[in-house]
Amino acid sequence: PFAPVELSHRGYLPGVAVLVFLGDPRVGTATATLSPRLVEYRSTEIWPSLADGKPSRFKRPLDRSPQLYILGGTARDVQAPCLVTVECTITVTRDPLPAPNLDQHLGELLRSTDGADVTFAVAGESFAAHKSILTARSPRSMFKAEFYGEMEERTSRRVEIKDMDADVFGAMLRFIDTDNMPQLLLHRNKEEAIDEHGTVVVMAQHLLVAADRYGLDRLKAICERRLSLGIDVGTAASTLALAEQHGCERLKADCIDFIAGGSPENLHAVLATEGYKHLEASNPSVLTELFKVAKGRGIY
């Protein structure tokens, strides 16, 4: 209950409001804000507080907020006897949830090798990992065959990976454990993609092959998009061969559009690259589609 309001010698209607926590003890804290105002009973005239309260934190029963002075009118504004109601708005603020950090914890697990039950030997380097995480993240991949195939592989704690660079396998393993991509693959536009073009394209190509091999669809899609940003005369043919081999239809369409959708000079420049020779030897069937588009656009 509030005490009766008396007129001060300065002619103002003073009042003090305090927010008191009446709940049970808490492990954390509760945050609340008090906003009072005065309402004259007969005229329903409202005198807002000259200042709103600041957010206060409460943890124990009877915890209090700082005093908030309500100064809402002068003596000549009211007629005695006068009844004034104090209206209080209490706003309880929910603390934001902590940001998700599962990737950080799993990344630390990968770095520390705690509980690791398998070691991969890749191009002279060793990578410790956890079978359960690998098979859960890649349930239809070669990991299951390598872990649960022949009896020797089932009992072995060491698996040799062939035909893959160590840095590519390491990047793939970090993605499996944390769902995070290497920073150099995260450029969002073509201008950024050009800056580190050579290194990025090679890494993205190798990671796409690894992602397809181990059934990592999201990683494969990210690499596909990254390669689309980096298509130029030097990479178009080799990227087209990769797209055809690994079923990347969007990437394939982007490559064909670049090769057959420009000028005759651009087309002939691509045909003169080593990548085109590889495409011609490994995927001759895709050339039929390529030249059909080029003829349709009048550049071949």
Secondary structure as the mmCIF struct_conf table of DSSP 4:
data_model
#
loop_
_struct_conf.conf_type_id
_struct_conf.id
_struct_conf.beg_label_comp_id
_struct_conf.beg_label_asym_id
_struct_conf.beg_label_seq_id
_struct_conf.end_label_comp_id
_struct_conf.end_label_asym_id
_struct_conf.end_label_seq_id
HELX_LH_PP_P HELX_LH_PP_P1 PHE A 2 VAL A 5
TURN_TY1_P TURN_TY1_P1 HIS A 9 ARG A 10
BEND BEND1 GLY A 11 GLY A 11
STRN STRN1 TYR A 12 ALA A 17
STRN STRN2 VAL A 20 VAL A 20
BEND BEND2 GLY A 23 GLY A 23
BEND BEND3 VAL A 27 GLY A 28
STRN STRN3 ALA A 30 GLU A 40
TURN_TY1_P TURN_TY1_P2 TYR A 41 SER A 43
STRN STRN4 ILE A 46 PRO A 48
BEND BEND4 LEU A 50 ALA A 51
HELX_LH_PP_P HELX_LH_PP_P2 ASP A 52 PRO A 55
STRN STRN5 SER A 56 PHE A 58
BEND BEND5 ARG A 60 ARG A 60
TURN_TY1_P TURN_TY1_P3 PRO A 61 LEU A 62
STRN STRN6 ARG A 64 ARG A 64
HELX_LH_PP_P HELX_LH_PP_P3 SER A 65 GLN A 67
STRN STRN7 LEU A 68 THR A 74
HELX_RH_3T_P HELX_RH_3T_P1 ALA A 75 ASP A 77
BEND BEND6 VAL A 78 VAL A 78
BEND BEND7 ALA A 80 PRO A 81
STRN STRN8 VAL A 84 THR A 93
HELX_LH_PP_P HELX_LH_PP_P4 ARG A 94 PRO A 100
HELX_RH_AL_P HELX_RH_AL_P1 LEU A 102 SER A 112
TURN_TY1_P TURN_TY1_P4 ASP A 114 GLY A 115
STRN STRN9 VAL A 118 VAL A 122
TURN_TY1_P TURN_TY1_P5 ALA A 123 GLY A 124
STRN STRN10 GLU A 125 ALA A 129
HELX_RH_AL_P HELX_RH_AL_P2 LYS A 131 ARG A 137
BEND BEND8 SER A 138 SER A 138
TURN_TY1_P TURN_TY1_P6 PRO A 139 ARG A 140
BEND BEND9 SER A 141 SER A 141
HELX_RH_AL_P HELX_RH_AL_P3 MET A 142 TYR A 148
BEND BEND10 GLY A 149 GLU A 150
HELX_RH_AL_P HELX_RH_AL_P4 MET A 151 THR A 155
BEND BEND11 ARG A 157 ARG A 157
STRN STRN11 ARG A 158 ILE A 161
BEND BEND12 ASP A 163 MET A 164
HELX_RH_AL_P HELX_RH_AL_P5 ALA A 166 THR A 178
HELX_RH_3T_P HELX_RH_3T_P2 GLN A 183 LEU A 185
BEND BEND13 ASN A 189 ASN A 189
HELX_RH_AL_P HELX_RH_AL_P6 LYS A 190 ASP A 195
TURN_TY1_P TURN_TY1_P7 GLU A 196 GLU A 196
HELX_RH_AL_P HELX_RH_AL_P7 HIS A 197 ARG A 213
TURN_TY1_P TURN_TY1_P8 TYR A 214 GLY A 215
HELX_RH_AL_P HELX_RH_AL_P8 ASP A 217 LEU A 229
TURN_TY1_P TURN_TY1_P9 GLY A 230 GLY A 230
TURN_TY1_P TURN_TY1_P10 VAL A 233 THR A 235
HELX_RH_AL_P HELX_RH_AL_P9 ALA A 236 GLN A 245
TURN_TY1_P TURN_TY1_P11 HIS A 246 GLY A 247
HELX_RH_AL_P HELX_RH_AL_P10 GLU A 249 ALA A 260
BEND BEND14 GLY A 261 GLY A 262
HELX_RH_AL_P HELX_RH_AL_P11 PRO A 264 LEU A 271
TURN_TY1_P TURN_TY1_P12 ALA A 272 ALA A 272
BEND BEND15 THR A 273 THR A 273
HELX_RH_AL_P HELX_RH_AL_P12 GLU A 274 SER A 282
HELX_RH_AL_P HELX_RH_AL_P13 PRO A 284 GLY A 296
TURN_TY1_P TURN_TY1_P13 ARG A 297 GLY A 298
#
